[in-house]
Amino acid sequence: MSTLRANAGRALDQNRPKGRVLALDYGRKRVGIAVSDELRLTAQPLSILKRVNRAIDVGRVREICRAHGVSRIIVGQPLHMTGEAGEMAEEAARFAARIQKELGIQVEMVDERLTSWEAEQTVGHARRRGSEPVDDVAAAVLLREYLDRENGAAGALRTEGD
């Protein structure tokens, strides 16, 4: 029976999506960037891009995707605490659509409520006082939550029928 389970686990692993996931914490002045490992288990802050204009910003994201072998992008959707989409959510969605169109990589919008707050709690007082932005850490929080959901769904399939 354990051999059967091991074979089923390997089959599920082969069907799991492969390649790195890039997370973008979109803002008007900066875009926080985080990237997963190839197994999609961990999330690491990568950088903070200072916004220039849409064409240059998309070009820089393209280069990061090439350098890291990104196969999926998630963009934080800044919803209000009520769950309603406001002006920033619409801007982020337009940015995500442009990224997908220009790069040809699947882009998914992901609820980012409280990621900046969690990032500030994570890095402590140095960044919280405004001396250094936390956009990259917020992107890593967003990515970690996304990966946890993705891996949780795969784990649920593995344990089903035990």
N, C-alpha and C positions, 0 to 999 in steps of 0.2 A: 504493500500500500504506500510506503514512503517513497518508493521509486516512482510510482505513478504521480504522487504529489510533486516530486522534484522535476519530473518531465513536464508536468503542467506549468510549474513555475518558470521553467526555462522557455516554454512556448509563449507564456505571457510576456516575459522579458523581451523576447524577440519581436513581439508585436507592439511593445512600448515605443512611443516616439523617441527618435534619436536626435542628437545635435543640441547645441546650446540654445538657451532662451535668453533673450535680451529684454531687460525691463527699462522702461523710460518713465520717469516722473516728470511730466511736462509742466513747464511754467513759462510765463511771459519773458522772464529774464534769463532763466537757466533751465537746463534739462538734466536731471539726475539720471545716471546710468549704472545699472548693475547687470551682471552676467552669471549664468549658471555654469556648473561643470557639464561635461558631455553626457553624464548619466542622469542629469537633471535632479540631483540630490541636494546640492548646496547653492547658495546665492552669495555673491561677493560684490560689494560696492566697487565700481570701476572708475568712474570719473564724473565730473560735472562739466557740462558744456555750457559756456556762456553763449546765449542766443545772438545770432548776427542777423540772418534773414532766412526765410524758408528754404531757399535753394541751397545755401551753404550749410544750414543745419541738417538737411536731408543728406547732403553729400558726406558730412562727417559721420552720420549714423551709418551710411553705406560702408564707409571705410572700416568702422568698428565691426560691423557684421562680417565683412570679408576677413578681417584679421582674426576673429574669434570663431569663425565657422558657425554663425548663428542660423538656426533653421526656423525659429519662431520669435516674434516680438510681442511683448505685452506693453500696453500703454495705460498708465493710471487714469482712471475716470474720476475726476474730482466732483463727486456728488455732495449735495448738502446732507446734513445729518438726517433729514427727513427722507432721503433717498431720491430727491428731485434733482434733475440735471439743470445746471445754470449756465451762464455764459462761458465759464472756464471749461465745463464739461463739453460744450459744443466746440470750443477751440481745440481741445485735446482730441476730440473725435475727427475733426478736419485734419489735424496733424497726422493722426493714425492712418486715415484714408490715403493721405498723400504718401506716407512712408510705404504703405502696401503697394500702391500703384507704381511708385518709382523703383522700389527694390524688388518687387515680386516675391516678397516673403510674407507669409501669413501673419496678420496682426490681429490681436484680440484686445478689446477694452476690458479692464479689470477694475472693480470698485477699489478705490484707494483711501476711503475714509479712515482717518486716524493714523495713517502710515507716517506722516510727518511728526505727529505727536509721539508715536512710538520710537521713531528715529531719534528725536531729541532726548527721550528718556534713555535710550541706549548709549548715546555718545557722551552724555553728561554735561556738566556746566560749561566746558570750554566752547563748544559750538552753540550751546543754548543761549549764550549771551550775545550772539550775533557776530562773534569773531570769525566764524567759518560756517558756511551753509551746510545743511544736512541732506541735500537733495539726493546724493548718491546713496546714502544710508536709507533714505525713504524708499528709493527704488529697490534696494536690497530687501527691505521689509516686504514690499509689495511682491517681489519675486519669490521670497521664501513662502509667503502665504499661498501663492499660486502653485508652487511646486508641492507644498504639503497637500493641497487639494488634489492635484494631479496624481501624486504618489499614493494618497489615501484611496482614491478610486481604484487604482491598480491593486493595492493591497486587499481591498474588499473583494475583488474578483478572485484573488489567490486563496483567501480563507473561506470563500463561499463553499458550502458542502462539507466542511470539516465536521 
